[in-house]
Each structure stands twice: as C-alpha cells, then as structure tokens.
C-alpha cells in the first residue's frame, strides 16, 4: 500500500506531505539563475519548487557554471598570452588583460547556462 499518513484537521483528514530536503550550497551562478527562473521562467520555477528539486537543480547549475568558468578562463588566458611570465614583468598590464578575460568568460557563462 502507500506510505502516506493522514492527520485529522477539524472534520477532514489531510495528507502529511513534506518536500524532500537537502543541504545544497548555491553559489553566485546558482543565485543568478534562481532570479532568472523566478522572473522569466515562472512555470519551470514553480515545477521545480513544488517537486522539491529546486535547490538541487540550482546547485547543479552552479557547479556546471563554475566548472565552465574555470575551464574557459584557462583557455582564453592561453589564447591571449596571459601567462605567469608577463605577470612578473608587467603586473598592471597582466591584471588588465586578466580582468578582460574574466569579463568575456563571465558573459559567455551567463549567456550559455544562466540566462536560458
């Protein structure tokens, strides 16, 4: 039979329903995707929320985005020639180039994973 229990509330028996819980850390990209879902994908947001899968979903998106971000940072930095040698010789120029790489990579991650 089913494992649902019921509790008497006044004249009615109501099911004792609980959502599955999980302690998932949600980082920056997960929080950005959460805001996007809540504002622009309301049906998806509601379905994930009511099924109890929202936190796990946001955690997974956050991990994917962070891995993509780190991978692309290395790739873009190599393409731009931003290595340790220029860092030691011309530090401020290196910082400027790395900031540019980070901004480009962040834009890619946001467009490919977060705002879809």
N, C-alpha and C positions, 0 to 999 in steps of 0.2 A: 504494500500500500504506500501512500505518500507520507512524507515526513513532516507535513505541515501541521503545526499546532494552532489552536484557536483559543481566544480569550473572550469571555463574556463582558461586553460593554453595554450596560443598560439591558435592552431586550435583544441585542444582536451579538452573535459570535463573529469576531473579526479575526482574520488570519494574522499570526505573529510573523510578519515579514521583516527581514533585515537585509541590508545590502552587504555584499562581501567587502571586507575592509582589507586594506593593505597599506603598509607604510612605505610609500614611494616618494623618493626625493624628486622634486620637479625643479629643474634649473631655469635659467633665463629663457632659453628657447622654448621650453615647455610652457612657461607662463605667457610668452608672446602668442603661442599657438592657442592657448586657452582663451585669451582675449579675442583672437580672431574667430575661433569657433563660436564663442558666445555672441559676438556681434554680427557675423556674416553667415554662419552655418548653424542656425538655431536648431534645425531638426537633428543634425548629426550630434550636436552638443547634448540635446535632450535625450536622444537614444543612448549615448554613452553614459550620461549621468544616471538615467533610470535603470540601466542594466548593471551599474556598479563597476563599469570598466573605464571610466573617465581618467582616474588617477594613473592607472597602469598604462593607458594609451598615451597620456601626456608624458609620462616617464620614458616610454619607448621612443617617442618623437624627440624628446630632449637628448637622449643618448645618440640617436641617429644623427641629429643635427650637430652635436658636439664632435662626433667622430668625423663627419663630413667636413666640419670647420677645420679641425686639426690637420686632416689629410690635405685639404686644399691650401692651407697656409704654407705647408712644406712645399707643395707643388708650385704654387705661384711664386714663392720666395726664390726657389731654384731658377725658375724661368726669368725672373727679374734680376738675378745675380746678387740677391741679398744673402750673403753668407757671413761667416764669422770674421773673415779677413777684412772686408770693408768696415765691419763693426768696430774693429780695433783701431783702424786708421782714421776713419771719418765718422765718428759716432753720431753726430746730429743728422748727417745725410742718411745714415743707415736707419735711424729712428723714423725719419720722414718716409723713407721707402717702405719700411715695415708697417707703418700706420696706413699707408696707401694699400698695401697688400691686404691687411686686415679688413679695411673698409670694403674692398672689392669682394673678398671672400664672404664677408657677412651678408652683403647684398645677394650673392648667389644662394647662400643657405636660406635666407629669408624667402626668396622667390621660389626656390625649388621645394622646400619642405614646410615652412611655417605658414605661408600665406597661400595654401592650396586647399 
